[in-house]
């Protein structure tokens, strides 16, 4: 299983960066995760850079997307052996891209893109624990 996370911008907040790295370290025995950071260049240029990653197994994080329980999310990951998640910049994602992709939501609430990255990676870790019958998920 391979997971790619396409993100606009870098994590600047040190504490969030450390937590992301901790979950990435924990994930190493279970899956390969590649994080691809694209520069923040405005919605249209970002859309051009993200377009090659779109396909049946790619999911854009969006507050209007489908919400999953942690168990449902683990089933989604299990069904898509090579999966791509896309997190936009503080300005979001181009509407033209949203029309071409699957949309999922971490919550109806809005988070910073840095926090969205952390929450997504934590949920991927939780999914791996569920799929491997480990005790992390309660």
C-alpha atoms as one frame of an Amber mdcrd trajectory, in Angstrom:
protein
   0.000   0.000   0.000   1.246   3.467  -0.911  -0.247   6.736   0.227   0.620
  10.128  -1.225  -0.380  13.372   0.409  -0.228  16.379  -1.892  -0.174  19.631
   0.061   0.176  23.295  -0.755   2.830  24.896   1.411   4.993  23.746   4.264
   4.251  23.249   7.945   5.656  26.255   9.777   4.371  25.542  13.284   7.086
  23.537  15.070   4.752  21.621  17.398   2.512  20.496  14.524   5.571  19.495
  12.508   6.829  17.354  15.404   3.471  15.600  15.790   3.279  14.896  12.050
   6.766  13.386  12.162   5.797  11.225  15.143   2.812   9.743  13.282   4.882
   9.258  10.117   7.443   7.340  12.189   4.697   5.168  13.686   3.308   4.467
  10.202   6.567   3.118   8.718   5.865  -0.555   9.575   2.398  -0.387   7.986
   2.520   1.726   4.843   4.696   3.968   2.738   3.633   7.621   2.873   5.027
  10.229   0.537   4.295  13.892   1.196   4.625  16.155  -1.819   4.704  19.852
  -0.957   3.761  22.232  -3.759   4.383  25.966  -3.613   1.544  28.333  -2.829
   1.119  30.144  -6.154  -2.572  31.007  -6.245  -5.545  28.753  -6.943  -5.223
  28.482 -10.725  -1.489  27.686 -10.787  -1.972  25.247  -7.905  -4.781  23.587
  -9.879  -2.397  23.036 -12.810   0.156  21.452 -10.467  -2.411  19.224  -8.722
  -4.233  18.070 -11.883  -1.765  15.244 -12.719  -2.499  13.610  -9.332  -6.260
  13.377  -9.854  -7.848  10.006 -10.537 -10.241   7.446  -9.113  -8.034   6.941
  -6.086  -7.469  10.615  -5.259  -9.399  12.507  -2.610  -9.475  16.256  -2.017
 -10.090  17.363   1.551 -13.023  19.754   1.530 -15.575  20.737   4.173 -18.371
  19.799   1.741 -16.937  16.334   1.122 -18.185  13.008   2.378 -17.556  12.426
   6.069 -16.375   9.066   7.372 -16.146   7.417  10.735 -12.661   6.180  11.572
 -13.727   2.631  10.704 -15.278   3.803   7.425 -12.105   5.732   6.616  -9.994
   2.620   7.260 -12.239   0.693   4.839 -11.732   3.440   2.219  -7.971   3.167
   2.608  -8.105  -0.623   2.490 -10.101  -0.532  -0.781  -7.654   1.854  -2.482
  -4.193   0.309  -2.234  -2.570   3.337  -3.868  -4.386   6.406  -2.605  -3.763
  10.130  -2.924  -5.010  12.823  -0.552  -4.885  16.486  -1.526  -4.882  19.377
   0.946  -5.162  22.889  -0.426  -3.671  26.124   0.785  -5.291  28.582   3.171
  -7.347  29.711   0.152  -8.600  26.175  -0.468  -8.744  24.287  -3.767  -9.907
  25.468  -7.161 -13.578  24.711  -7.849 -12.568  23.304 -11.241 -10.498  20.620
  -9.479 -13.269  19.807  -7.016 -15.525  18.928  -9.944 -12.962  16.347 -11.133
 -12.250  14.580  -7.854 -13.657  12.723  -4.885 -14.225  15.059  -1.945 -13.854
  13.962   1.654 -14.194  15.937   4.852 -12.412  15.596   8.164 -15.162  17.730
   9.704 -17.738  20.358   8.878 -15.435  22.721  10.766 -12.615  24.541   9.013
  -9.014  23.845  10.060  -5.732  25.402   9.050  -4.067  23.409   6.286  -1.306
  22.507   8.772  -3.805  21.063  11.237  -5.667  19.299   8.423  -2.390  17.598
   7.485  -1.853  16.475  11.091  -5.446  15.232  11.484  -5.306  13.371   8.166
  -2.040  11.624   9.067  -3.376  10.729  12.511  -6.482   9.220  10.891  -4.307
   7.253   8.463  -2.391   5.919  11.469  -5.664   5.089  13.245  -6.806   3.287
  10.080  -3.650   1.188  10.022  -4.250   0.252  13.657  -7.850  -0.738  12.859
  -6.814  -2.755   9.791  -4.077  -4.523  11.766  -6.238  -5.201  14.853  -4.088
  -3.042  17.103  -5.406  -1.367  20.288  -4.960   2.308  19.339  -8.571   2.780
  18.184 -11.218   2.604  20.925
